[in-house]
Structures are given as structure tokens and as C-alpha cells.
Amino acid sequence: MYAPEQLFFLLTGFFFLALVFTLLVNSVFMRFFRTFGIRENAPPMVRWNQSAKPAFGGIGFFIVFLFAFAAFGVLFPKADDPFRPELVGLLAATGLGFLMGLADDAYNTRPLLKFLTQVACAALLIASGTNIELFGSPALDHALTVLWVVGMMNSINMLDNMDAITSVVSLAILVSAIIVQLLTGTATDIHLTVMIAICGAIAGFLFFNWYPSRMYMGDTGSQFLGVFLAYMGIRYFWNGPSLTGDLEPWRQVSMAVVMFILPLADTTTVVINRLVRGRSPFIGGKDHTTHFMSYAGLTDPQVAMFFAGLGSLSAFLAFVALRYIPVWRPLYSFLYLGYALLVFGFLFALTKRRQIDRPL
């Protein structure tokens, strides 16, 4: 339908359209809805930056997401069916996550309701045909899928603890998934169009979220991104085929862990440290890996750039795995999982340094 050059310029233009749209819609929100996500009567929240800022960045993400679905049917009318069951499930799960996040930003919902909604998001994906295929047992695969979706929704939410961190990490994960799609699929797949659009939306949001930020993405953004990234993680990493088209369990595990090592490492570190101190893992604090990098002397922008660098390295490893490793061998699992363990070990060890600047 399109020549390769036309397709390149079309998708590139789509990225910049999403970026400009996000800039415009967030500018409008900044002008007219300055108090959204700021709850005067809510219990005090523990944030790295104590200044109150509106939390509506996620609204732009979801608008661009819906627009990308609609635009795909116009740009590629014969390329793909935008209403396949797994895509309907993605729409339903992300919509539910978005609405729950919106309610949480507006009314501070109860943790149990939040958890049950996250489980429902996972159930929607499973019911529509999206689940991790690792064990060969539906019960075990479904249980792992629920754990993955719920865990990722909470990990992305917890990672949103410093300006720009969640944005740059999410961008790196999506770029990795785009690389997988381009190497193993076609450029006219709806997933590629949607991911490029979300990348543009995140890039536009970064204009307002880079230090010193003027807005947060809030639970509206983190819960939407959590579901969206969990889905893409299942499709491109957990269930991502090799260049030969075969599913290889150790490749699946290695790729998923490496591509999502930053949110996984931060959440795991925080949970372990809080449990050791006898604190609830679900109560906020200034004890995230990003915070300890600041205690070690880095500025907030430097911390964001460091995480962006690690995310870019993961994207490069995704390219190497698919371009140069047609058959997965134990050595590759050792190298990839060793890299993930090294990143986790470094970030975890950093939290054992004596704090200097700010109390928990």
C-alpha cells in the first residue's frame, strides 16, 4: 500500500503529531485545571518534591492511545483488524486502568479497590487471549500473567517518584518493543502504530515533567502505562519469538527481565528494605533507588539521564538478541540475566549507603 519511504515518513509524522497534540492538550490542562490531582483533605503524601502540582499527564496518554486506534483504521484499512479479541481486551484493560487511576487522582480510592481493579485488568487480558505462555499449564500461565500485570501496574506507579523517571523508563521499554516488532513483524501492524503514538505522547509530556516538573502523570498515567507496558511485555518479550519463529522459555524469561529490570529492581528493592524495617511496602517514602542516587550526589536530571542510559542499553540488548542470536543457548541466559542481576545488585547496594541529605 505504501512504499518503505512513505511508510517511514508516515509513522515519523504520526510520532510528531502525537507529541504536538500532547503538548497542546497539557498546555490547556495547565491553564484551566491547575488543581486536578491535588486533594486538600487527603492524608499527606510522601513525595520527593513536596510542592503541589496537578496530576493529569495520563489523560493525554489515553487520548492519544484512542486516537491511534482510530487513525490506524484510516491509514491502513486493509493491513490489520483493529478489533481482534486481544486488541479489544487491551482497550478494555487500559480503559479500566485509566478510569481507576482517574478516580484515585480525584478521590484517593481504597487500596483494596485498586488491587481488585488491577486483577480485573489482568483478567480482561487473559479472557481476550493475552497471557504469558511459559509453563505449558494454563493455570500456571494465567497465575503468572495476573502477577505480571498487577506487579507492573504497581511497579510503574512506584517508579513515578521523581521527575521524568517513569517517562524515560517507559520510553526505553517501548523503543525495545518497537525494535522487536520491526525485526520480527511488519511496519503496518497496529501495535507499532500505537506504540509510536504513545512514545510521542510521553515525549510531549516530558516537556512538562522534566526537572523542575510542572505536572505529574498521576495514577491516571501510571495505571494506564502499567497495563499498556504489561501487555506489550507479554507480546514482545514473554511471548516474543526468535528469528526462527520458535518460543524458547529461557529467551522469554531473559528478555522480559532485562527489558523491565528498572521498574522490577526499584520495586523489589523498596519492598525488601521496607519489610526489613517493619514498614508497609505500600506506604510512600523517600527510599527508592532514584532517591539514593540523589543522596549519593547526583542531581535529579542526572538521575533521570542515568535511568535513560540503562533503558537505552536494554533496548540495545533487545536488538542484539534478535539480530544476532537466532538460537538461544545457556550462555546467553547467563549473560542477559547476569546483566539484570548486576543492575539490581548495584541499585540495591546503593540503598545501603548512609543517607546524607533527606530523612525517610
Secondary structure, 3 states (H helix, E strand, C coil): CCCHHHHHHHHHHHHHHHHHHHHHHHHHHHHHCCCCCCCCCCCCCCCCCCCCCCECHHHHHHHHHHHHHHHHHHHCCCCCCCCCHHHHHHHHHHHHHHHHHHHHHHHCCCHHHHHHHHHHHHHHHHHCCCCCCCCCCHHHHHHHHHHHHHHHHHHHHHHCCCCCHHHHHHHHHHHHHHHHHHHHCCCCCHHHHHHHHHHHHHHHHHHHHCCCCCCECHHHHHHHHHHHHHHHHHHHHHCCCCCCCCCCHHHHHHHHHHHCHHHHHHHHHHHHHHHHCCCCCCCCCCCCHHHHHHHCCCCHHHHHHHHHHHHHHHHHHHHHHHHHCCCCCHHHHHHHHHHHHHHHHHHHHHCCCCCCCCCC
